[in-house]
Amino acid sequence: MATQLLMPKATAVWLVDNTALSFDQIAAFCKLHPLEVKAIADGESAQGIKGLDPLITGQLSREEIAKGEADINHKLKISDPKVRVPETKRKGPRYTPLSKRQDRPNAILWLVRNHPELKDAQISRLIGTTKSTIEQIRNRTHWNSNNLQPMDPVTLGLCSQIDLDIEVERSSRGRPVQPEGGDTLLPASATENLEVQPTVREEDEELDADKVFAKLSSLKGRHEDEDEE
C-alpha cells in the first residue's frame, strides 16, 4: 500500500478545483496545513501549479471522494496500488556502464598495486569484474597487459571513495601494525643491563716517569750539541 502521496500540493490544487471536500479533509490527505489549502482556494498560494488528478495516478478512487463529500468527518485513504513491484536486491558484481568497461583493467591494476591486501572478491564487488580477469592482471597474463596503466577506480567513476575505504578497512582488521621506518628503538628491558664502558682520554692516562726523564735527557743532549757547534 502506498504511504506517500505523489506531488501533494498539485493534488491539493486539483481537489480544491474539482471536489466539494472540506479544507480539513484535503489538508489531512495531502499532509498540508488547512490554512495553506484555504490559501490555494483563494488563489494566494500555489499559483502556476497545475493540478494533478489523483484518479489518474490511482492514488484515490471516485468512491473515496464521494464518501468524503457525503461525510465531512470521513478521512480520505490512499488506494492500494494495482501493480506491486517487488524490490529487487542486487546480487553478483556491480553493474558497469558500457562506456566505462574498457577502464576496468586499468582500475584492477591500480587496486592490485596500491592495495595488495584486498581479496579478489572485494575487487570484484568494487568495480564489477570477474575473479579470472583479476587473476590474469595480477599474473600479467592478460591479453592487454603491455598496454595497461594503473588508474584510480574512484577517479574513473567505477566506485565511490566510501566503498573503497570500507573494503580497505575490512582487509586491515586483525592485521598487525607494521612500524614505519624500519629499525626501531630497543625496549627498556633489553637495554637496562648493558654496561657502559667509559672512554679514556690520553691526558687522563697515568704518566710514566721513566719516559718523561728519558725525553728530557734527549732534549738536553740535543741542546748541548748545538752549543758546541
ZAMARGU-4260 file (C-alpha; in steps of 0.2 Angstrom, whole numbers, plus 5000, padded with zeros to 4 digits):
<rodrens>
0) 5000/5000/5000 | 5007/5017/4995 | 5011/5028/5011 | 5016/5044/5002 | 5006/5055/4991
5) 5014/5060/4974 | 5015/5079/4972 | 5004/5083/4987 | 5002/5102/4983 | 4997/5098/4965
10) 4985/5085/4971 | 4978/5098/4983 | 4975/5110/4969 | 4965/5098/4959 | 4954/5093/4974
15) 4950/5111/4978 | 4945/5114/4960 | 4936/5098/4956 | 4928/5092/4973 | 4917/5098/4987
20) 4929/5091/5000 | 4932/5102/5015 | 4949/5111/5018 | 4952/5100/5033 | 4950/5084/5023
25) 4961/5089/5009 | 4974/5095/5021 | 4974/5079/5030 | 4975/5069/5014 | 4989/5080/5006
30) 4999/5082/5023 | 4996/5101/5022 | 4990/5114/5034 | 4972/5119/5032 | 4977/5137/5030
35) 4988/5133/5016 | 4973/5124/5007 | 4962/5139/5010 | 4976/5150/5003 | 4976/5138/4987
40) 4957/5140/4986 | 4959/5159/4987 | 4972/5160/4974 | 4985/5166/4986 | 4996/5151/4985
45) 5002/5138/4973 | 5000/5150/4958 | 5006/5142/4942 | 5005/5124/4949 | 4995/5113/4938
50) 4983/5101/4947 | 4987/5083/4947 | 4972/5071/4946 | 4974/5058/4959 | 4961/5047/4950
55) 4973/5045/4935 | 4988/5041/4946 | 4977/5028/4955 | 4980/5035/4972 | 4962/5040/4975
60) 4946/5032/4969 | 4929/5041/4965 | 4920/5031/4978 | 4933/5038/4991 | 4929/5056/4985
65) 4911/5053/4986 | 4912/5046/5004 | 4922/5062/5009 | 4909/5073/5001 | 4895/5065/5010
70) 4903/5064/5027 | 4914/5079/5032 | 4922/5068/5046 | 4927/5055/5033 | 4946/5054/5031
75) 4952/5050/5014 | 4963/5035/5011 | 4976/5032/4998 | 4971/5017/4986 | 4981/5001/4986
80) 4992/5001/4970 | 4986/4990/4956 | 5003/4983/4952 | 5015/4978/4966 | 5033/4978/4960
85) 5044/4968/4972 | 5060/4976/4977 | 5075/4968/4968 | 5091/4965/4978 | 5107/4967/4968
90) 5117/4950/4968 | 5133/4947/4960 | 5146/4960/4954 | 5142/4978/4952 | 5134/4984/4935
95) 5146/4994/4925 | 5141/5005/4910 | 5147/5000/4893 | 5157/5017/4892 | 5167/5013/4907
100) 5170/4994/4905 | 5186/4997/4895 | 5194/5006/4910 | 5191/4991/4922 | 5208/4983/4918
105) 5217/4999/4922 | 5207/5000/4939 | 5211/4982/4943 | 5229/4985/4940 | 5229/5001/4952
110) 5220/4991/4966 | 5232/4976/4964 | 5247/4988/4966 | 5241/5000/4979 | 5230/4989/4989
115) 5238/4971/4989 | 5228/4967/5005 | 5211/4967/4995 | 5205/4950/4990 | 5198/4946/4973
120) 5180/4945/4979 | 5182/4963/4986 | 5189/4970/4970 | 5175/4961/4960 | 5162/4970/4971
125) 5170/4987/4969 | 5172/4988/4950 | 5161/4974/4944 | 5173/4961/4936 | 5177/4943/4937
130) 5190/4934/4948 | 5198/4926/4932 | 5201/4944/4925 | 5209/4949/4941 | 5220/4934/4942
135) 5226/4937/4924 | 5230/4955/4928 | 5239/4950/4944 | 5249/4937/4935 | 5252/4948/4920
140) 5244/4935/4908 | 5230/4947/4902 | 5229/4949/4884 | 5232/4968/4885 | 5244/4968/4899
145) 5258/4978/4890 | 5246/4992/4887 | 5238/4993/4904 | 5240/5009/4915 | 5236/5009/4934
150) 5221/5021/4936 | 5211/5025/4952 | 5194/5017/4951 | 5187/5032/4960 | 5193/5044/4948
155) 5186/5033/4934 | 5169/5033/4942 | 5169/5014/4944 | 5166/5015/4963 | 5165/5028/4976
160) 5178/5033/4989 | 5167/5027/5003 | 5165/5010/4996 | 5184/5008/4993 | 5188/5014/5011
165) 5176/5001/5018 | 5184/4987/5009 | 5201/4993/5014 | 5196/4994/5032 | 5189/4976/5031
170) 5205/4970/5025 | 5215/4979/5038 | 5206/4971/5053 | 5216/4959/5063 | 5232/4963/5054
175) 5247/4968/5065 | 5253/4986/5063 | 5270/4987/5054 | 5281/5000/5061 | 5287/5014/5049
180) 5305/5017/5045 | 5312/5000/5048 | 5323/4999/5064 | 5315/5004/5080 | 5322/5008/5097
185) 5326/4993/5108 | 5314/4991/5123 | 5320/4996/5141 | 5321/4978/5146 | 5334/4974/5133
190) 5345/4990/5137 | 5344/4991/5156 | 5358/4978/5159 | 5370/4985/5146 | 5387/4990/5154
195) 5393/5007/5149 | 5412/5007/5145 | 5419/5025/5149 | 5431/5032/5136 | 5449/5036/5142
200) 5457/5051/5135 | 5476/5052/5133 | 5478/5066/5145 | 5470/5055/5159 | 5482/5041/5157
205) 5494/5039/5171 | 5511/5047/5167 | 5526/5036/5166 | 5541/5044/5175 | 5555/5034/5165
210) 5548/5040/5149 | 5547/5058/5155 | 5565/5058/5161 | 5571/5049/5145 | 5563/5063/5134
215) 5571/5077/5145 | 5588/5069/5143 | 5587/5068/5125 | 5582/5086/5123 | 5596/5091/5135
220) 5609/5082/5124 | 5602/5090/5109 | 5604/5107/5116 | 5622/5104/5121 | 5627/5098/5104
225) 5620/5114/5096 | 5631/5124/5108 | 5647/5115/5104 | 5644/5119/5086
</rodrens>
